Amino acid sequence: MGQPNLPADLEGRVKAFDAMLIAMSQQLPPTNPGISTEDVAVNDNVTVRLYHPPGADGKKLPLTVFAHGGGWIAGNLDTEDHICRVVCGEVNCIVMSVAYRLVPATSFPTPIDDVAAAFDYAHQNTSDLGACGVYLWGGSAGGALVLAVAYQLRRKNRISDLAGLVLMAPMFLHPDACPEKYKHLHRSWTELSGPIPLVTADDCMKSYHGFGLAPPYEGDDERRNWFPLTIGPEALKGMPRTYIINCEIECMRDDGTVAEAQMIDAGMDVKRVVLPGLPHYFWSFPLEKAGLRFRDTLVKGVKWMLELQS
């Protein structure tokens, strides 16, 4: 598995990336055919896709709000439709996937605000949605968005509204912004700075540096609130049970290492799994054994997160 051959220009690259993920998803194993979906406008700018498992009528089920990956520049409701169906069907929960606005058509913190709007919609409409608790789940760059929303809830004294977090190969700690205490853990950006499959460190740095997201974050810089791991464990205190998945061969692997360490220091209930020998977002491709292992790991992790509510 090497680098996908994508156009050089940003618009063409994004379109080709999204099309590639959608095409690859057609080759993944079938999901539960009884899952029902509905696209709903949360507000004038944000649409979500709701997934309900079969037999959900009249039942109260956990609801997880999902933010897709794509470096904040790519991704849509279709690019990770398959994994939303997997979690919905195998965990027996409601999934709400968010079509948040992307840069450079917008700027930060708009993507965070859009995920927050979806979370608020879910929390305010739990009864109508058939939900009994609202969780956040984000993949790659979407992991940054859901952690930012969780921190936003904490700052507003609303963290009790959030029942749990799933961080799936999250990208949310620029190597130059890692707190001193945790720098010895944050090695993967250097160790994997060269050519690696699918997503390289250079790809990620383009997202950080191209859209005003790179450090330094000095003084009261608002961007610290967008990337709370830069603040340290004091930003995480009181947050709910969290599950983290990383891949061994991904440059942001140790974003998860530092997140786990900070969460432990903050007194959080956290569990983390690193999948050996595999690159970032490999599960989007038809790799039979590795894909099965990932889906099993994710489903078990989501179920672990939900245990306290069962």
N, C-alpha and C positions, 0 to 999 in steps of 0.2 A: 504494500500500500504506500503510494508516494504522494506527490503533490498534484491536486487537480489542475487541469489546464484551463485557466480562466482568463478572460480578457484583461488587458492592462487598465482600461479606464474604469472608474468606480461604478458608474451606472451599469455598464455591461457586466462587470464583475459580480455585482449584487444579483442581477437578473439571472446570470448563469449559475451562481451559487445556489440560489433558491430553487431553480429548475432542477439542478443536480440532486438536491436533497429530496425533492418531491419524486423525481424519477427513481431514486434509490429506494424510497419507501415502498414503492410498488412491488419490490422484490423481497420485502421483509415478510415474516410469517403472518398469516391471517390473525386478526383479533376477533373478539366476541361479536358476532353479527347482530346481537340484540341491543348493542349500545345505541342510544338515540342522541342526536346532536341538534343544537339550535344556536344560531348566531344572534346575539342580542346587542343592541347599542346601549352602552352604559351611559354615555353622554354624546355630545356632538362630535367628539374626536376619538372616542375609544369604543371599539367593538370587541366582544368576547365570544368565544365558542364554548357552549356548555355541553358536557358529556355526562349522560346519566346511564348507569348500568341497567341491564334488564331486570325487571321486577322491582324497580325503585319506587313505584307509585305507592304513596301512603307511608313510606319509610323515611326516617331521618338518618341521613348519611353524612360522613365527613365530607367537606368540600375543600379542595386544594386549588389555589389560584396559581397558574403556571405562567412564567415568563420565559419565552424561548431564547435560544442563543443566536449568535450572528454578529458578534463584535459591535453591537449597537447600530450597525449599518444595514444588516440583512436579517432575513427571517420573516415569517408571517404565520398565519393560522394554519397553513397547510404543511409547512416544512417539518413540523414535529407532531403532526396529527397522529402518527402511528404510536409514539410513546405515550401520548395522552390517552389513547384508547387502551393501551396495555395496562396502565395504572388504573384507569377507570374500571376495566373489566376484571382484572386480577385482584385488585385491592377491594373492589366493591365500594367505590367512593365516587363522588361527583368531582369532575375536573372542569375548571374554568380557565381556558387558555386566552391570553391577552394579546391583542393586536396593538401593541404600544407604538407610538410614533418613533421614527428612526432618524438618526443623524445621517447626513448633514441637512436634511430637509427641515429638521428642528434642531434644538440644542438642549443640553442638559440645564436643569433637571427634568425636562419634559418627559423623557421615558420613565423616570422614577414616579413622577406625578401621575402618569397614566396607569401604572401598575397599582399605585395607591388608590386611584379612583375605582379600579376594578375590585380591589380588596374591600373598600368601603361599601361598594354596591353589594358584594357578597355578604358582608357582615350585617348590613341594614335589611337585607331581604332573605335571611336564612330560612324563615318560615315558608315563604313562597317558593324558594328554591329546593325545599326539602332537606335542608342542611342542619347539622347539629354541632358545628364547629368549623372555623375557617383557618386554613393552613396556607403557607406560602412555599412554592417550589420553583426554583429557577435553574436553568442550564447555562453554563458558560457565562457570557455577558449578562444573561438573565439572572444568574446567581447574584451578581452585583446589585441588580435592581431590587431583588426581593430582600437582600440584607439591608439595603438602604431604606426600604419601606419599613422593615422591622425596627430599625433604629429610629426612624421618624415616629413610629408608634410609641416607642419607649420615651422619646423626648416629649411627647404629648400626654404622657401618663396613660396611654392606652394599650400597653403591651399585653394586658390581660385579654384583649380582643383577639390576639394571635395565639393559636393553639399549638403551632409547631412549624418547623422549617426543614426543607430538603434542599441541599445545595449540591447540584450535579455538575461536577467538573467546573467549579466556579472560577471566574476571572475577576478578582476584586481587590488586588493589592499590587500596585506598581512597585517594582523592586527598589526604587529610590525613595519610597515612602514607608517602608517597613520600620516599625519602631525598633530602636536599638536593641532592646532585650531579646527580640525574636529574629534578628538578622542571621544568626547562625543556623536557623532552621529554613531560611528562605533562599535555597541554593539552586532550585530547578531552572530559574530564568537564566542563570549562568551556565549550568551544566548542560542545558538543552537549547543553547542559543544558536546552534547551527541548524543544518537541514534535518528536519524530522517530519514524519508523515502528517499530512492534512493541514495542520495549523502550526505555523512557526512563531517564534518569539517576535520576529520582524513584523509579521501580520498583526500581532496583538499590539505592538508598540505604535503601529500606524493608527490604530483606533484610539489609543491614549493620547498620542501627541498630535494627531490630526484634528482633534475636536476639543482641544483645551482642557483635557482631563489629566494631563501629566503633572507631577510635582515640579517644583516645591509648592507645598501648601503651607503658607506662612500665617501666623497669627490666627485670626478668626476666619480664615478662608472657608467659604461655604462648602468647598469641595470635600473637606474632611467629613462632612455629614453624608456625602454621597458614598464615601468609602470608609466606613467606620473602623475597619481594622487598622487604619492609620492612626487612630486615637489610642487604641489599646483596649485591654479587657474592661476598663471602666465603662466603655460604651456598650458593653454586652451584658452587663449585670441585669438579672431579672428576665432575660430572654428565655423563651420556651425550649423544650427538647428539640435537638437539631441533629440531622443525619447528613453526612458529607460523603460523596463519592468522588474519587480522583482516579486518573489513569497514570500509570508510571511514566509513560513517554509523552507527557504534555508539559509545556513550559510553565504553565500556571499550577502545576501539581502542588508546589509548596505554598501557594496561597491557602490551600486546604490544610497543610501542615500547621501554618501559623494560626489559621482560624481555629483549629482544634485546640492548640495550646492556649490561645487567648480565652477560648470558651471554658476550658478546664480552670484556668486562673480566675475566671469570672464566676465560677461555681455552677456553670450550666451542665445540663445533662446532654452529653454529646457522644456520638458514635461515628467513626470514620472507617471507610474501606478504600484501599488503593488496589486497583486492578493491574496486576503485573504484566509487563511486556506489551502494553496496548496504548495506542495514541488517543489524543483528544477526539471525542465524539465518534469513535469508531462504530458505535452501535447504529449510526445512521446508514451504514452500509451492510450489504447482505453477507455478513460473516457468520456462518451458521452457529458454530460452537461458542465463539466469543460473544456473539449477540445474545444467545440463550443465557450465557453466564451473566451478562450485564443485566438483562431484564429480570432474571431471578434475584440478583443482588439488589436492584432498585426496588422491586416489589417487596422483598423482605425488609428493606430499610424503611419504606413508607409504612408498612405494617408495624414495625417497631416504634416509629414515631407516633402512631395512632394508639398504641397499647394503653396509654393512660386514659384514653377516652372510651375505651371499649367496655 
